[in-house]
């Protein structure tokens, strides 16, 4: 008799908990739908299990605030409908702060078409071992204007933990990214500052890319400084066909096909394959169909960074990594330039014209190699270690 009563009591309690969670989800989504401009939506403390994407659209001056990272946890482990955890669209002056969000089917927080967006003190993560079925992005502002990401943590993304795409006027500071394919990625984005972050145990630490076939064609004016980019040697678990699937484990900073990037005063430490790589899109060996796309990096300045000493063993599980091992063994130079240049960018001496220069200066332990892959390809290119063509007048 007691056992049957006890089982009934447990079932009743469990049902109440599930019902309570459903009530919380409904209440939060109702608040998001009905929020008047200037509202503050307070998320309660506790683990809130959610079945559906939470969405906010067309609002102004809204703050969504939890009780703290780890205190308020939005869990999408049992998500049934939608892909994103939290989706914000066509909005202005939005602040997200002080909560944890976990295990969405797709991106954890996606913001699209938002002007003046703040992520502050947020943990966005997939729990368990990193895997290809995890969502692409933990924090994902795209086509946004004026974005601030501060003191956030991103873990387990199958593309990028902190990703800013096709946006303008961005800063990412004092954040931590680990166990992602890319820790922090700035893509087709202009006027971005990335500083005082810790990117470690990712496949690649910090990536600055311009990619084809996107509405915003050209990024640039990006500064990457005072970051710790360490031990980004984690396996690449991106789904097949994803461009970041080409990033070799052991990449610290990669600059791909973008313009006006300055990388300085960083500690770039124990990244075993390519501490800093400056490359064109051709390195990916993917056909380019976008006629407006510029596949070459230009106006790049890498200076005053601190690189680790000692030998490093490049990965064999990636074509680029294997080529670097074949060319350099355990002495891969820290700063690698693929040397692929359009003829019209060269002066009569075969040097890049001032507007397109690649400049390397004052990097401690910063060994350098130009792979000269422009004519013969990586396998047959005649490597040059001569820094003189990359010493620029200040």
C-alpha positions, -999 to 999 in steps of 0.1 A, spaced: 0 0 0 27 24 10 48 15 -21 18 23 -44 12 56 -26 49 65 -29 49 58 -66 17 79 -70 33 107 -50 65 106 -72 44 106 -104 23 135 -91 54 155 -83 71 148 -116 39 158 -135 38 190 -115 74 198 -124 68 193 -161 36 214 -159 55 241 -141 83 241 -167 56 244 -195 41 273 -176 74 291 -173 81 287 -210 46 300 -219 51 329 -195 85 339 -210 73 337 -246 42 357 -237 64 384 -221 85 385 -253 55 389 -275 37 415 -254 67 434 -242 63 472 -246 93 493 -256 115 498 -226 105 466 -208 129 445 -187 121 408 -188 134 390 -157 142 353 -162 138 333 -129 166 314 -113 167 276 -119 170 252 -148 142 260 -173 136 232 -197 122 245 -230 105 227 -259 104 256 -284 125 284 -297 120 317 -278 116 346 -301 115 384 -299 107 404 -330 103 441 -339 109 454 -304 129 484 -290 148 490 -258 143 455 -243 164 439 -216 163 401 -211 180 395 -177 187 363 -158 197 358 -122 233 351 -132 254 327 -153 247 292 -139 218 305 -118 194 309 -147 198 281 -172 177 279 -203 180 243 -214 169 232 -248 180 196 -244 144 184 -250 137 209 -278 109 197 -301 102 228 -323 124 254 -339 162 254 -343 175 283 -323 173 286 -286 166 324 -285 160 343 -318 158 381 -320 150 398 -352 144 434 -366 149 450 -332 167 480 -317 186 485 -284 185 450 -270 204 438 -240 208 401 -231 226 395 -197 232 372 -168 221 338 -179 232 304 -193 217 289 -224 223 253 -234 218 225 -260 196 240 -287 192 220 -319 207 249 -339 222 282 -328 219 291 -292 212 328 -296 207 342 -331 202 379 -336 194 392 -371 188 427 -382 193 442 -348 207 477 -342 225 482 -309 228 448 -294 245 438 -262 255 403 -250 268 405 -214 277 379 -189 262 350 -209 273 314 -210 262 297 -243 272 260 -245 265 225 -256 270 201 -228 287 168 -233 314 160 -257 318 184 -287 303 168 -318 291 176 -354 255 175 -344 259 205 -321 245 237 -334 267 259 -356 269 290 -334 267 298 -297 264 336 -300 254 346 -335 247 382 -344 243 386 -382 235 416 -403 236 437 -371 248 473 -364 266 482 -332 272 449 -314 289 445 -280 298 411 -266 314 413 -231 324 387 -205 307 358 -223 316 321 -226 310 300 -256 316 262 -256 310 233 -281 298 250 -313 303 230 -345 312 262 -364 321 292 -342 315 299 -305 313 336 -309 305 345 -345 298 380 -359 287 380 -395 279 407 -420 278 433 -393 293 467 -385 308 484 -354 315 454 -332 335 447 -301 342 414 -285 360 417 -252 369 397 -221 352 366 -234 362 329 -233 358 304 -261 368 268 -258 360 234 -275 345 250 -306 357 245 -341 364 283 -343 366 301 -310 358 336 -322 350 344 -359 346 378 -375 331 372 -410 323 398 -437 322 424 -409 336 459 -407 350 480 -379 355 452 -353 377 452 -322 385 418 -306 405 422 -275 413 408 -241 397 374 -249 409 339 -241 405 315 -270 418 281 -261 413 244 -269 394 251 -301 404 239 -336 411 275 -345 414 304 -320 404 336 -337 394 337 -374 389 368 -395 373 358 -428 356 372 -459 336 345 -477 318 346 -511 281 343 -518 269 366 -490 249 398 -492 276 419 -476 306 413 -498 335 429 -480 346 431 -444 377 447 -429 390 474 -405 394 447 -378 418 449 -348 427 418 -328 448 427 -298 457 417 -262 442 383 -265 455 350 -252 452 325 -281 465 292 -266 465 255 -274 439 256 -301 447 220 -311 413 204 -307 399 181 -334 379 197 -362 344 183 -357 326 206 -382 300 190 -404 312 180 -438 311 208 -464 314 236 -438 343 261 -447 356 259 -411 360 222 -417 391 233 -437 408 248 -407 436 226 -394 437 217 -357 464 238 -342 455 272 -357 459 302 -336 448 332 -357 437 329 -393 431 359 -417 414 348 -449 406 370 -479 398 401 -460 411 437 -458 427 460 -433 434 437 -403 458 444 -375 469 417 -351 491 429 -323 501 426 -286 486 391 -284 501 360 -267 498 333 -293 509 302 -276 513 264 -283 492 262 -314 508 233 -331 501 238 -368 498 275 -378 501 301 -351 491 329 -375 481 322 -411 474 349 -437 458 332 -467 436 337 -498 404 318 -504 422 298 -530 439 279 -502 405 261 -496 405 249 -532 368 256 -535 356 271 -568 345 307 -566 312 315 -583 307 350 -568 320 375 -594 320 403 -569 341 385 -543 377 394 -537 396 362 -526 429 379 -515 440 393 -481 453 429 -483 466 456 -459 474 431 -431 497 441 -402 509 415 -377 532 430 -351 544 429 -315 529 395 -307 545 369 -284 548 334 -298 559 303 -279 593 287 -282 601 251 -290 591 226 -316 555 220 -327 541 190 -345 515 199 -371 484 178 -375 483 150 -401 445 149 -401 442 179 -424 456 186 -459 472 219 -449 486 205 -417 501 175 -435 517 199 -461 532 220 -433 546 189 -417 560 178 -450 576 211 -457 588 220 -422 587 190 -400 585 201 -363 598 235 -371 567 252 -387 572 290 -387 548 308 -365 536 333 -392 526 318 -426 516 336 -457 504 317 -487 519 342 -511 490 341 -535 488 375 -551 470 391 -581 494 405 -607 477 439 -607 486 444 -570 523 441 -577 547 470 -585 575 468 -611 597 450 -586 572 423 -579 564 437 -545 528 443 -532 518 479 -537 514 500 -506 476 497 -505 478 459 -504 508 453 -483 513 424 -459 534 437 -430 552 417 -404 572 434 -376 586 430 -340 570 396 -331 589 378 -304 599 343 -315 579 352 -347 595 330 -373 580 336 -408 576 318 -442 561 329 -475 548 297 -490 548 312 -525 519 290 -536 506 315 -562 520 297 -593 530 262 -583 507 255 -555 515 246 -519 532 213 -527 556 227 -553 559 263 -541 595 275 -533 593 287 -497 609 319 -488 618 330 -453 628 364 -464 609 390 -443 623 420 -462 594 422 -487 570 423 -457 589 451 -438 567 482 -443 574 518 -436 553 531 -407 
